[in-house]
Amino acid sequence: MNRALQLAALGNLNAAPNPLVGAVVVHEGKIIGEGYHRACGEAHAEVNAIQSVSNKSLLSESTMYVTLEPCTHFGKTPPCADLIVQHNFKRVVICNLDPFEKVAGNGIKKLLAAGIEFESGCLEKKGRHLNRRFFCFHEKKRPYIILKWAESADGFIGKKNEQVWLTGSISKQLVHLWRAEESAILVGKNTAIIDNPELTVREVTGKNPTRFLVDKNLEVPNSSKIHSNESNTIVLNSIETKQQKNIDHIKINFENGVPTQVAKVCFDRNITSIIIEGGAKTLQQFIDSNLWDEARVFSAKKTIYKGVNCPTLKGTLEHSEKLENDTLNIYSNPTA
């Protein structure tokens, strides 16, 4: 199962909104086939694992280890549970049950009805962490929300009305990798105007996330980089709903709270994860609404003496590491 989880993680850049799934076929203690879900719309892990087995006659005497309950519905691909039954596997072991309502236990029922031995809960905690975006989306009906910011040694996130770079090149590359791993990224109006960010992937190879801009009164100029055709942009505002090329304006009720509105739009559009990248006011809104799951905070050695205070966060420190002159701390939200 550890190997299946390793394989599943290889789909991290392209599988969303589908879950990360890996599968390993074992015959008499030896791995004879393996596969993972490479990209949304492509073959599932179980299919790839079965196809990789050279001697298919061994499958009826084999065990499949798969990180998520085999699907039972027709989506962009046929049901994996049917394929497992067709090959008459002796046994199937999974990490996690699938929370998606079209599967949710039906895969187990189909396997048991066919007389296939079944076991669940193997490395369950690891499986849930790997697919935390997928589980959050289907169980909480909202995207997995990641907060990200950098702060100076003296506790500022930046200067008012002035762009300031606090972190080094390795931290920048890592941020671009994170963008490629998540479905969407969001900034507020002030950040869009002051920093004029593209919010795209340039330092690594990967897909650009959907960009969210919170711009209540539509003050961000159309010439800003966030409106470029490098990716789709959703502009949350209080004035209009319209779509033009890659820019989608959505009118929302700001009195209901921006974080709640963002979560709803993401869920409605099948966006399973989003990075909240700034600024301080926007980040604090998500913290105060308790709508966040993970916070990634860079602490730089640079001091700027005055500026915008960094957000105030209470979370559980899960990981800390040095990146050149920067320190990265990752927190989880124990009450989310």
C-alpha distance (Angstrom), angle and dihedral (degrees) to the residues before:
residue distance angle dihedral
M1 . . .
N2 3.78 . .
R3 3.80 87.6 .
A4 3.81 90.7 49.1
L5 3.81 89.5 53.1
Q6 3.80 90.7 49.5
L7 3.79 89.8 53.0
A8 3.80 92.9 46.2
A9 3.81 91.2 56.3
L10 3.82 90.0 60.0
G11 3.80 89.0 74.1
N12 3.79 92.6 59.1
L13 3.81 96.3 114.1
N14 3.80 99.8 45.9
A15 3.82 113.3 20.9
A16 3.83 99.9 81.5
P17 2.96 132.8 143.6
N18 3.81 81.7 27.4
P19 3.82 119.4 70.8
L20 3.79 124.8 -100.1
V21 3.79 106.8 -101.7
G22 3.80 133.0 177.1
A23 3.80 128.6 -178.8
V24 3.81 133.8 -165.1
V25 3.82 126.7 -169.8
V26 3.81 114.9 -149.3
H27 3.81 126.7 -168.9
E28 3.81 119.3 -174.9
G29 3.81 91.4 -20.3
K30 3.81 95.3 -48.4
I31 3.79 127.5 107.9
I32 3.80 107.7 -122.3
G33 3.80 99.3 167.4
E34 3.78 142.4 12.3
G35 3.77 140.9 174.2
Y36 3.78 145.8 157.7
H37 3.79 139.5 -151.6
R38 3.78 102.7 -91.8
A39 3.79 102.4 -175.9
C40 3.78 141.9 -8.5
G41 3.80 109.2 -83.5
E42 3.79 93.9 23.7
A43 3.81 130.0 100.5
H44 3.80 117.2 -59.8
A45 3.79 124.2 -115.7
E46 3.82 94.6 -99.9
V47 3.81 91.8 53.5
N48 3.80 93.0 49.6
A49 3.80 92.0 46.5
I50 3.82 93.1 51.0
Q51 3.81 92.2 45.5
S52 3.80 90.1 53.2
V53 3.84 92.3 59.5
S54 3.80 108.7 98.4
N55 3.83 96.4 -162.3
K56 3.80 106.1 47.7
S57 3.83 91.8 -177.7
L58 3.82 87.7 75.7
L59 3.81 93.3 62.5
S60 3.81 94.5 83.0
E61 3.81 88.1 59.8
S62 3.81 95.2 42.5
T63 3.81 140.0 93.3
M64 3.78 122.5 -133.1
Y65 3.80 117.5 -149.1
V66 3.80 109.7 -160.9
T67 3.79 129.2 171.8
L68 3.82 96.7 -137.4
E69 3.80 135.2 32.2
P70 3.84 109.3 -85.9
C71 3.80 112.5 -102.3
T72 3.80 122.6 -111.2
H73 3.81 102.7 -168.4
F74 3.77 135.2 81.8
G75 3.78 109.5 -112.3
K76 3.78 121.8 141.5
T77 3.82 86.9 -36.9
P78 3.84 134.3 32.7
P79 3.84 121.8 -92.3
C80 3.81 113.5 -75.0
A81 3.82 92.5 -152.1
D82 3.81 89.2 63.3
L83 3.80 91.1 52.8
I84 3.81 91.6 50.7
V85 3.81 90.4 50.2
Q86 3.81 90.7 46.6
H87 3.80 90.6 57.5
N88 3.80 91.3 44.6
F89 3.79 97.7 -131.0
K90 3.78 114.5 -160.8
R91 3.81 95.4 -139.2
V92 3.81 141.9 2.4
V93 3.83 125.2 -158.4
I94 3.82 121.3 -171.1
C95 3.80 138.3 -175.7
N96 3.79 100.8 -145.7
L97 3.77 142.2 10.5
D98 3.79 113.2 -117.3
P99 3.85 112.5 -108.3
F100 3.82 92.0 -161.2
E101 3.80 106.5 114.7
K102 3.82 93.7 -131.8
V103 3.81 90.3 59.4
A104 3.86 109.5 21.4
G105 3.81 100.4 134.9
N106 3.80 97.4 -24.4
G107 3.79 91.2 102.9
I108 3.80 90.3 57.3
K109 3.80 91.9 48.2
K110 3.79 92.0 52.0
L111 3.81 93.3 50.1
L112 3.81 93.9 46.4
A113 3.81 91.5 47.5
A114 3.80 88.1 56.1
G115 3.82 91.6 52.5
I116 3.80 95.5 -109.2
E117 3.81 115.8 148.8
F118 3.77 111.4 -117.8
E119 3.80 137.9 -163.7
S120 3.80 129.6 175.2
G121 3.80 137.0 -174.7
C122 3.81 97.9 52.3
L123 3.85 106.3 153.6
E124 3.79 86.6 -14.1
K125 3.81 95.6 165.1
K126 3.81 92.6 52.8
G127 3.77 90.0 48.2
R128 3.80 93.3 51.8
H129 3.80 91.4 49.3
L130 3.80 92.1 50.1
N131 3.81 91.2 50.4
R132 3.81 96.9 34.6
R133 3.81 91.0 128.9
F134 3.81 92.6 53.0
F135 3.81 93.9 45.7
C136 3.81 92.9 46.4
F137 3.80 91.4 50.6
H138 3.81 95.9 50.4
E139 3.80 99.2 34.9
K140 3.82 100.3 39.4
K141 3.82 97.0 27.1
R142 3.80 92.4 -128.5
P143 3.80 138.5 86.8
Y144 3.78 124.3 -87.3
I145 3.82 102.3 -98.8
I146 3.80 121.6 -145.3
L147 3.80 121.8 -172.3
K148 3.78 117.2 -153.8
W149 3.78 132.9 -177.7
A150 3.80 143.9 139.4
E151 3.79 123.2 -131.8
S152 3.78 133.3 -164.9
A153 3.78 123.7 -118.3
D154 3.80 88.5 -101.4
G155 3.82 95.2 52.4
F156 3.80 105.8 -96.0
I157 3.79 127.6 130.6
G158 3.80 91.7 -157.0
K159 3.78 145.4 -51.7
K160 3.77 124.7 -68.2
N161 3.82 111.8 -99.0
E162 3.81 92.4 -6.7
Q163 3.79 131.8 93.5
V164 3.82 113.7 -124.9
W165 3.82 127.5 -175.2
L166 3.79 110.7 -147.4
T167 3.81 106.0 167.0
G168 3.79 136.3 59.1
S169 3.80 135.0 -109.5
I170 3.81 97.1 -88.4
S171 3.79 91.4 53.5
K172 3.80 89.6 49.5
Q173 3.80 92.0 52.3
L174 3.79 90.3 49.2
V175 3.80 91.3 52.3
H176 3.80 90.0 53.3
L177 3.81 90.0 50.9
W178 3.82 88.9 52.2
R179 3.79 89.5 52.2
A180 3.80 89.8 54.2
E181 3.81 90.7 49.9
E182 3.82 96.7 52.6
S183 3.79 131.1 65.7
A184 3.81 98.4 -132.2
I185 3.79 144.7 10.3
L186 3.82 129.9 -155.6
V187 3.80 138.7 -158.8
G188 3.77 133.9 170.9
K189 3.80 128.2 -118.0
N190 3.81 96.9 -95.4
T191 3.79 93.4 52.2
A192 3.80 90.8 48.2
I193 3.81 91.7 52.1
I194 3.81 99.6 40.1
D195 3.82 100.5 38.3
N196 3.83 98.3 25.9
P197 3.84 91.1 -152.7
E198 3.80 124.8 -170.9
L199 3.83 91.9 -151.4
T200 3.81 89.1 -151.2
V201 3.80 135.9 124.8
R202 3.80 111.1 -96.8
E203 3.80 106.7 137.8
V204 3.83 94.3 56.0
T205 3.80 138.4 29.0
G206 3.79 112.2 -97.0
K207 3.78 146.7 92.3
N208 3.79 123.4 -61.3
P209 3.82 114.9 -114.5
T210 3.78 123.1 -124.1
R211 3.80 106.6 -91.7
F212 3.81 121.7 -131.5
L213 3.78 120.6 -162.4
V214 3.82 122.1 -171.2
D215 3.78 102.6 -151.4
K216 3.80 109.4 154.4
N217 3.81 98.1 -176.0
L218 3.83 98.4 25.8
E219 3.79 94.3 -110.1
V220 3.81 98.6 147.3
P221 3.84 109.3 100.9
N222 3.80 117.7 -113.7
S223 3.80 87.6 -126.0
S224 3.82 91.9 64.1
K225 3.80 117.0 118.0
I226 3.80 92.3 -118.7
H227 3.82 86.8 69.9
S228 3.81 93.9 53.9
N229 3.80 121.0 121.4
E230 3.80 91.7 -114.0
S231 3.80 89.1 100.3
N232 3.80 142.3 -9.6
T233 3.80 117.0 -78.8
I234 3.81 127.5 -156.2
V235 3.81 113.0 -158.8
L236 3.80 113.0 -159.2
N237 3.79 108.7 -156.4
S238 3.81 144.5 148.9
I239 3.80 97.5 -122.3
E240 3.80 116.1 56.9
T241 3.77 149.7 1.2
K242 3.79 114.6 -142.8
Q243 3.79 141.1 128.6
Q244 3.78 125.5 -136.3
K245 3.79 120.8 171.8
N246 3.83 106.9 -54.7
I247 3.82 95.1 -14.7
D248 3.79 117.8 92.3
H249 3.81 116.8 -172.4
I250 3.81 114.5 -159.7
K251 3.79 121.4 -172.3
I252 3.80 111.8 -140.7
N253 3.80 136.6 177.7
F254 3.79 104.7 -108.1
E255 3.80 90.5 -167.1
N256 3.82 88.3 70.1
G257 3.80 90.2 60.4
V258 3.80 128.3 -96.5
P259 3.84 96.2 -114.4
T260 3.81 92.3 54.7
Q261 3.80 91.3 47.8
V262 3.80 92.2 48.2
A263 3.81 91.1 50.8
K264 3.81 91.0 50.8
V265 3.80 94.9 48.8
C266 3.81 90.3 48.7
F267 3.79 92.9 49.8
D268 3.79 92.5 47.2
R269 3.81 90.0 51.6
N270 3.80 96.7 44.5
I271 3.82 92.7 -113.0
T272 3.80 104.7 154.8
S273 3.82 101.1 -171.7
I274 3.78 139.9 20.7
I275 3.81 136.3 -173.9
I276 3.80 116.1 -141.5
E277 3.79 101.9 -149.8
G278 3.80 103.6 173.3
G279 2.85 169.5 127.6
A280 3.77 118.6 -61.4
K281 3.82 95.2 -109.5
T282 3.80 93.1 49.7
L283 3.79 92.7 46.7
Q284 3.80 91.9 48.9
Q285 3.81 90.6 51.7
F286 3.80 90.2 59.6
I287 3.81 91.3 45.7
D288 3.81 93.2 48.8
S289 3.82 90.4 47.7
N290 3.81 89.5 49.9
L291 3.79 87.9 -128.0
W292 3.77 100.5 137.7
D293 3.79 135.8 91.5
E294 3.77 105.4 -173.6
A295 3.82 135.5 18.1
R296 3.80 123.2 -158.5
V297 3.78 110.7 -165.0
F298 3.79 125.8 -177.0
S299 3.79 115.7 -156.1
A300 3.78 111.7 -158.8
K301 3.80 129.1 -161.9
K302 3.79 90.9 -133.2
T303 3.82 119.0 105.9
I304 3.81 122.8 -153.3
Y305 3.85 98.6 178.5
K306 3.80 96.1 -143.6
G307 3.76 136.7 25.4
V308 3.79 143.9 92.0
N309 3.79 114.1 -16.3
C310 3.80 116.0 -118.4
P311 3.83 118.7 -112.8
T312 3.79 119.8 -84.0
L313 3.78 111.2 -120.1
K314 3.79 135.9 178.9
G315 3.78 111.4 -165.1
T316 3.79 143.9 129.5
L317 3.80 114.7 -88.9
E318 3.81 106.7 -126.5
H319 3.78 102.6 168.2
S320 3.79 141.2 6.6
E321 3.80 130.4 -174.2
K322 3.79 142.0 162.5
L323 3.81 119.5 -115.0
E324 3.80 107.7 -174.3
N325 3.82 103.0 -66.3
D326 3.80 93.6 -14.3
T327 3.79 131.0 85.5
L328 3.79 119.2 -146.6
N329 3.80 117.2 -154.1
I330 3.80 120.3 -174.0
Y331 3.80 119.2 -160.5
S332 3.78 132.0 -171.6
N333 3.80 126.4 -149.6
P334 3.82 107.6 -120.2
T335 3.81 91.9 -168.5
A336 3.82 100.6 46.3
